[in-house]
Amino acid sequence: MNDKYSVTVNQKSGLSSEGDQNLSISIGDTNIQSRSAYKKLISLPDSLITFDPHSLKEIITTIDEGMSKLDLDEVDFITQININVKNELNNHSVDYFEDVVIIDFYPHFYKLDNFFATKEIQNTVQPKVDQIIKRLNRQITALQGDDSFEAVLIKLTNALIDENHEQMKNKEDQILLILYYFYCNCCIGKKTKDEKNVDA
């Protein structure tokens, strides 16, 4: 058993202090809790990935509200790429994808297709979504490390809910739905050769 224990706390104090602090507690090789030194960004637990929670919250809220107004006939989602190759490339587990993504999220992708197809959304929301996707994808691609892809998305979801708890506390399904829609439509995650050829 490793007997390594460490506790690190850095906190400002005194006049005009905002009380910012860094907190890190480790037992052995396991990090129990850490808080980001960032003031506006959120760091995912045990990860170098950071993101702006307010921009992502705005996009999730806008899409969720827009989808709730749609009255559409259901359409099956068909990926334009080999999703098994993409999952392997991105270290996404087969079981999670088959048991959760295909069952819980695929049946709702048609709503997002229709939401993004409207001219108003293409002019107003799509540019913001494109920027969020680029920023998020750069972080995930560069800093995912050994994490499974589903673990990264769940950490991202939990951090977003935690930072904006009042507005997002019941939105886990909606957040993951949107993130997986981006993933299955080749917007986030490492790209397969087929995806790169389409982009070329």
Secondary structure, DSSP 8 states (H G I E B T S, - for coil): ----EEEEEEE--STT----EEEEEEETTEEEEE--S-SS-EE-TTSS-EE-HHHHHHHHHHHHHHHHT----------SS-HHHHHHHTT--HHHIIIIIIIIIGGGHHHHHHHHHSHHHHHHTHHHHHHHHHHHHHHHHHH-TTS-HHHHHHHHHHHHHHHTHHHHTT-HHHHHHHHHHHHHTTSSS---HHHHHHH-
